[in-house]
Amino acid sequence: MTEQQYGRRAVETGPTGKIVAENLARLRKVRGFSTRQLAAALEEKGRSISPSGISRMEKAERHVTADELVALAAILRVNPSALMLPPTDSPADSIEITGVGTVGADAAWDWMDGEMPIERVKPGDPSGSLMRFQLDARPAGRRLQLSPGEGD
C-alpha cells in the first residue's frame, strides 16, 4: 500500500529540494560523473544510492536526506550549501527557500554561510537578532567579528 492508502500525506518536494535536484544534476555533469560512477563513488564512501536513485533525486522524485546531501557534496567537492542554493549570489536574483519564502540570492548565501540572519536586520538591530545569530550560527572560534556600525 502507498502512503496515500494508509491515510498519510505524501511529502512533496519543496523549493529547496528542487534546487538540490537541479544542482545535483548540474554538478554531476560538470564533474564528469555518470549516475553509475557517482553511485560507485558514494558506495566507496559508505553511502549507498543506486544510479536510479540518483536519477530520481535529479528529477526531484526522491528526497535527499541530510546524510546523502553531505556525502554528495563531499564527492562533488562542494560545500553542502552549493547543493541547496542556486549558483548565483546576485541581489537582483530572488530565490524561494523552504520555510523562509522568497529572498535575494545574496541574502540566502550570507545566511547559509553563517554571515547574516535570513531576516532583515533593522537599523540599530533593536531586537538583537544579529547578535543572537552571530552567537549561535557558528562555534566560538569561527564567529565573524562585526565592525563598529555594522548591522545598523
C-alpha positions as CSV (number, residue, x, y, z in Angstrom):
1,M,0.0,0.0,0.0
2,T,1.1,3.5,-0.7
3,E,1.4,6.3,1.9
4,Q,-1.8,7.7,0.5
5,Q,-3.7,4.5,1.1
6,Y,-2.6,4.4,4.7
7,G,-4.1,7.9,5.1
8,R,-0.7,9.7,5.3
9,R,0.0,12.6,3.1
10,A,2.9,12.1,0.7
11,V,5.7,14.5,1.3
12,E,6.2,16.9,-1.6
13,T,9.5,18.3,-2.7
14,G,9.7,21.9,-1.7
15,P,11.6,24.8,-3.3
16,T,14.9,23.9,-1.7
17,G,14.6,20.3,-2.7
18,K,14.0,21.4,-6.3
19,I,17.2,23.5,-6.2
20,V,19.1,20.5,-4.7
21,A,17.8,18.4,-7.6
22,E,18.9,20.9,-10.2
23,N,22.3,21.5,-8.6
24,L,22.9,17.7,-8.2
25,A,22.3,17.2,-11.9
26,R,24.4,20.2,-12.9
27,L,27.4,19.4,-10.7
28,R,27.4,15.7,-11.5
29,K,27.7,16.6,-15.2
30,V,30.3,19.3,-14.6
31,R,32.4,16.8,-12.7
32,G,32.0,14.2,-15.5
33,F,30.2,11.6,-13.4
34,S,27.6,9.3,-14.9
35,T,24.9,8.3,-12.4
36,R,26.6,4.9,-12.2
37,Q,30.0,6.5,-11.4
38,L,28.5,8.7,-8.8
39,A,26.7,5.8,-7.2
40,A,30.0,3.8,-7.1
41,A,31.9,6.8,-5.6
42,L,29.2,7.1,-2.9
43,E,29.3,3.3,-2.2
44,E,33.1,3.6,-1.7
45,K,32.4,6.2,1.0
46,G,29.8,4.1,2.7
47,R,26.7,5.8,1.4
48,S,24.8,3.5,-1.0
49,I,22.5,5.2,-3.5
50,S,21.6,3.4,-6.7
51,P,22.1,5.0,-10.1
52,S,18.3,5.1,-10.5
53,G,18.0,6.7,-7.0
54,I,20.4,9.5,-8.2
55,S,18.3,9.9,-11.3
56,R,15.2,10.2,-9.2
57,M,16.9,12.8,-7.0
58,E,17.8,14.8,-10.0
59,K,14.2,14.8,-11.1
60,A,13.0,15.8,-7.6
61,E,11.1,12.5,-7.5
62,R,13.2,11.2,-4.5
63,H,14.1,13.2,-1.4
64,V,17.7,13.7,-0.4
65,T,18.4,13.1,3.3
66,A,20.9,15.2,5.2
67,D,23.4,12.4,5.2
68,E,23.1,11.9,1.5
69,L,23.4,15.7,0.9
70,V,26.7,15.8,2.8
71,A,28.0,12.7,1.1
72,L,27.1,14.1,-2.3
73,A,28.7,17.4,-1.5
74,A,31.9,15.7,-0.4
75,I,32.1,13.5,-3.6
76,L,31.2,16.5,-5.8
77,R,33.8,18.6,-4.0
78,V,31.5,21.5,-3.0
79,N,30.1,22.7,0.3
80,P,26.6,21.5,1.2
81,S,25.2,25.0,0.6
82,A,26.3,24.8,-3.0
83,L,23.7,22.0,-3.4
84,M,21.0,23.9,-1.6
85,L,21.3,27.3,-3.2
86,P,21.4,28.4,-6.9
87,P,24.8,29.2,-8.4
88,T,24.2,32.9,-8.1
89,D,24.6,35.4,-5.3
90,S,23.2,38.4,-7.2
91,P,20.9,40.6,-5.1
92,A,18.9,41.0,-8.3
93,D,18.1,37.3,-8.3
94,S,15.3,36.1,-5.9
95,I,15.0,32.5,-4.7
96,E,12.5,30.7,-2.7
97,I,13.8,28.8,0.4
98,T,11.7,26.2,2.2
99,G,10.4,27.7,5.5
100,V,11.6,31.2,4.7
101,G,9.9,32.4,1.5
102,T,11.4,34.4,-1.3
103,V,14.7,36.3,-0.6
104,G,17.5,37.7,-2.6
105,A,20.2,35.2,-3.6
106,D,22.8,37.3,-1.8
107,A,20.9,37.1,1.5
108,A,20.4,33.4,1.1
109,W,24.1,32.8,0.6
110,D,25.0,35.1,3.5
111,W,22.6,33.1,5.7
112,M,23.8,29.7,4.5
113,D,27.5,30.8,5.0
114,G,26.7,31.9,8.6
115,E,27.3,35.5,7.9
116,M,23.9,37.1,8.5
117,P,20.5,36.1,9.7
118,I,17.9,35.4,7.0
119,E,15.5,38.1,8.3
120,R,16.3,41.7,7.5
121,V,18.1,43.4,10.4
122,K,16.6,46.8,11.3
123,P,18.9,49.8,11.7
124,G,20.4,49.6,15.2
125,D,19.2,46.0,15.5
126,P,16.7,46.7,18.3
127,S,15.7,43.0,18.6
128,G,19.3,41.8,18.9
129,S,18.8,39.3,16.1
130,L,22.2,39.9,14.5
131,M,24.0,39.4,17.8
132,R,22.0,36.3,18.6
133,F,22.7,34.9,15.1
134,Q,26.4,35.7,15.5
135,L,26.5,33.9,18.8
136,D,24.6,30.8,17.7
137,A,25.3,30.3,14.0
138,R,29.0,29.3,14.4
139,P,31.3,27.8,17.0
140,A,33.1,30.4,19.2
141,G,36.3,30.3,17.3
142,R,34.6,30.7,13.9
143,R,32.3,33.6,14.6
144,L,32.5,36.7,12.4
145,Q,33.6,39.9,14.1
146,L,31.4,42.9,13.4
147,S,33.0,46.2,12.8
148,P,31.5,49.2,14.7
149,G,28.3,50.3,12.9
150,E,27.9,47.0,11.0
151,G,24.5,45.6,11.2
152,D,23.0,49.1,11.7
